[in-house]
Amino acid sequence: MAQFDNYSNVLPNPSNSIDYAGSSEGNTGDAAGPGYASVQISSKFQTAMDKTNSGTLISRSKASHGFEVNIRYNPLTEEEFMPVYGFLMEKQGMLKSFLVPIPQYDNPQDSTLAAGSINFAVNNPSNYSAGVSKIDIDAAGYNPSTQGTLRPGDLITFTDSADSNHLKAYKITRVETSTDYQGQPSAAPTSNELRVSISPPLQKNLSNNSVVNYKNPKMKVIMKSDVLQYDLKTDNRYSFSLNLQEVQ
């Protein structure tokens, strides 16, 4: 008998297995989920825009940002399909959220950083407030010139001990170092620090020392419909796709 603490809340894929009991602890029936045939990601900003008679633009954000993820699978055998289907049936349509791994963001773009084990954390004496789009992060003994850096386009999430529900995913849009940085109004990042710009801006307050997840970050999502549908073909293969929307 193998006792475990939590059921897995991560969509099964080749990097995230699930067993018959519903855990990722490698118990009876443990198997990796199937890979994706394709992944489509949409970044949805909600903006109100007006123009004056003179042509001046007036724009503002009217609602929170969200990603949408559309996953298509290759034809699946029953053995491949049922663990995913059972996992999703437990979510009862749009009722329960879960985490989805995005394969193209399993590792950062910089191969040197990807090969290492840098533990980045938010570095600021006070909290970053919602709406902030520049964040200083650092790691003990970190040297960006030899250990690599994050790059624009990398995806990150945060683990905040003061807010376990802050699971929003953010895209990095700029990375500044102690040698390349905007001089006004900020002082230079320190030698073991990165200043990252993110999009969208912080959706919630962020505490000092929050962990930066840049390897295998996962989005918190729900299904976009209460209908969970598949097709069983004449070759006994299952045809299936999944449409998801990010939630907080």
C-alpha positions in Angstrom: 0.0 0.0 0.0 1.3 3.5 -0.9 -0.2 6.4 0.8 0.0 9.9 -0.8 -1.1 13.4 0.3 -2.6 14.9 -2.8 -4.4 13.9 -6.0 -2.6 15.2 -9.1 -4.1 18.4 -10.5 -1.9 18.5 -13.6 -3.2 17.4 -16.9 -1.3 14.1 -17.7 1.3 14.5 -20.4 4.8 12.9 -21.1 6.3 14.9 -18.2 3.4 14.5 -15.8 2.2 10.9 -15.1 -0.9 9.8 -13.3 -1.7 6.4 -11.6 -5.0 4.6 -11.0 -5.4 6.3 -7.6 -5.2 9.7 -9.2 -1.8 10.7 -7.9 1.5 11.4 -9.5 3.4 9.2 -7.0 4.2 6.3 -9.3 1.7 3.9 -7.7 -0.3 1.1 -9.4 -1.1 1.9 -13.0 1.2 4.9 -13.2 1.6 6.1 -16.8 2.6 9.2 -18.6 -0.1 11.1 -20.4 0.0 11.5 -24.2 1.9 14.3 -25.9 0.1 17.0 -27.9 -0.1 17.1 -31.7 -0.3 20.8 -31.6 -0.8 23.6 -29.1 -2.4 27.0 -29.9 -2.0 29.8 -27.4 -3.9 33.0 -27.5 -3.1 36.0 -25.4 -6.3 38.0 -24.7 -6.1 41.6 -23.7 -9.4 43.4 -23.1 -9.1 47.1 -24.1 -11.5 50.0 -24.6 -10.4 52.4 -27.3 -11.7 55.8 -28.5 -10.4 58.4 -30.8 -11.2 62.1 -30.6 -12.2 64.1 -33.6 -8.6 65.3 -33.9 -7.4 61.7 -34.0 -6.0 61.5 -30.5 -6.1 57.9 -29.2 -7.7 57.3 -25.7 -7.3 53.7 -24.6 -7.6 51.8 -21.3 -7.6 48.3 -20.0 -11.1 47.3 -19.0 -10.6 43.7 -17.7 -7.9 41.3 -16.7 -5.7 39.5 -19.2 -6.0 35.8 -19.9 -4.4 33.1 -22.0 -6.4 30.6 -24.0 -4.9 27.2 -24.8 -6.2 24.9 -27.6 -4.7 21.4 -27.5 -5.1 18.9 -30.3 -4.0 15.2 -29.9 -2.9 12.7 -32.4 -5.3 9.7 -32.6 -5.1 7.9 -29.2 -5.4 4.3 -28.1 -7.8 3.5 -25.3 -4.8 3.1 -23.0 -3.6 6.6 -23.8 -7.0 8.3 -23.9 -8.7 7.1 -20.7 -6.3 8.6 -18.1 -6.8 12.0 -19.7 -10.5 11.5 -20.1 -10.9 10.3 -16.5 -8.9 13.3 -15.2 -11.1 15.7 -17.1 -14.4 14.0 -16.1 -13.4 14.6 -12.5 -13.3 18.3 -13.2 -17.1 18.3 -14.0 -16.9 20.5 -17.0 -16.1 24.1 -16.1 -16.6 23.6 -12.4 -13.0 22.8 -11.3 -9.7 24.3 -12.4 -6.5 22.4 -13.0 -2.9 23.0 -14.2 -1.8 22.5 -17.8 1.9 22.1 -18.8 2.9 23.8 -22.0 5.7 21.8 -23.7 7.4 24.7 -25.5 8.0 26.4 -22.1 9.4 23.4 -20.3 12.8 25.1 -20.3 13.9 28.7 -20.8 15.4 29.7 -24.2 18.9 30.1 -22.9 20.4 26.6 -22.9 23.0 27.5 -20.3 20.3 28.6 -17.8 18.2 25.6 -18.7 21.1 23.2 -17.9 21.7 24.8 -14.5 19.7 25.0 -11.3 19.4 28.7 -10.4 16.7 29.4 -7.8 15.5 32.8 -8.7 13.4 34.7 -6.1 11.8 38.2 -6.1 14.1 40.7 -4.5 12.6 43.8 -3.0 12.3 45.0 0.6 8.5 45.5 0.1 5.8 43.9 -1.8 5.2 44.5 -5.5 1.7 45.8 -6.0 -0.8 44.7 -8.6 -0.2 46.7 -11.8 3.6 46.6 -11.6 5.3 45.4 -14.8 9.0 45.5 -13.7 10.4 43.0 -11.1 13.9 42.5 -9.7 14.8 38.9 -9.2 18.1 37.4 -7.9 19.8 34.2 -6.7 22.7 33.7 -4.3 26.0 33.6 -6.2 24.2 34.0 -9.6 26.3 35.4 -12.4 24.3 36.1 -15.6 27.4 36.2 -17.8 28.4 32.6 -17.1 25.1 31.0 -16.0 22.7 32.4 -18.6 19.7 34.6 -18.3 16.0 34.6 -18.9 15.0 36.0 -22.3 12.0 37.9 -23.8 9.4 35.3 -24.6 10.1 33.0 -21.7 7.0 32.1 -19.6 7.1 32.4 -15.7 4.8 31.9 -12.8 5.4 32.7 -9.1 5.1 30.7 -5.9 4.1 33.3 -3.3 3.9 32.0 0.3 1.6 34.8 1.2 -0.9 34.0 -1.6 -1.1 30.4 -2.8 -3.8 31.4 -5.4 -1.4 33.7 -7.3 -1.0 31.2 -10.2 -1.2 33.7 -13.1 1.3 33.0 -16.0 3.3 35.9 -17.3 5.4 36.4 -20.4 8.8 38.1 -20.1 9.1 41.1 -22.5 12.5 42.6 -21.4 15.5 41.5 -19.3 17.9 44.0 -17.9 21.2 43.3 -16.1 23.8 45.3 -14.3 25.5 46.1 -17.6 22.4 46.7 -19.8 19.6 48.6 -18.1 17.4 51.7 -18.3 19.1 54.3 -16.1 16.1 56.4 -15.3 14.4 56.4 -12.9 15.8 53.1 -11.5 19.3 52.3 -10.2 21.2 49.5 -11.9 20.4 45.9 -11.0 23.1 44.3 -8.9 25.6 41.9 -10.4 23.5 38.8 -9.3 20.1 40.3 -10.2 17.9 40.5 -13.3 15.2 43.1 -13.8 12.4 41.5 -15.8 9.5 43.2 -17.5 6.4 41.1 -17.7 3.1 41.1 -19.6 0.5 41.4 -18.4 1.4 43.6 -15.4 1.0 41.8 -12.0 -2.6 40.7 -11.5 -2.1 40.4 -7.7 0.3 41.8 -5.1 3.6 39.9 -5.0 5.6 39.3 -1.9 9.3 39.6 -1.4 11.2 36.2 -1.8 8.4 34.7 -3.9 9.9 31.9 -6.0 10.2 32.4 -9.8 9.1 29.3 -11.7 10.8 29.4 -15.1 11.2 25.7 -15.8 8.0 23.7 -16.7 5.7 26.5 -15.6 2.0 25.6 -15.6 -1.1 27.6 -16.4 -4.2 27.4 -14.1 -7.1 26.7 -16.5 -10.7 25.5 -16.8 -12.3 24.0 -19.8 -14.1 26.5 -22.0 -17.2 24.4 -22.2 -19.2 22.0 -20.0 -19.3 19.6 -23.0 -16.5 17.0 -23.1 -16.6 15.2 -26.4 -14.6 12.7 -28.3 -14.9 10.6 -31.5 -14.1 6.9 -31.7 -12.9 6.0 -35.2 -13.3 2.6 -37.0 -9.7 1.8 -36.1 -10.5 2.0 -32.4 -8.6 5.2 -32.1 -9.9 8.2 -30.1 -10.0 11.6 -31.8 -9.9 14.4 -29.1 -9.1 18.0 -28.6 -9.2 20.3 -25.6 -10.1 24.1 -25.4 -9.0 25.8 -22.2 -9.0 29.2 -20.7 -6.8 30.6 -18.0 -8.3 31.5 -14.6 -7.0 32.9 -11.4 
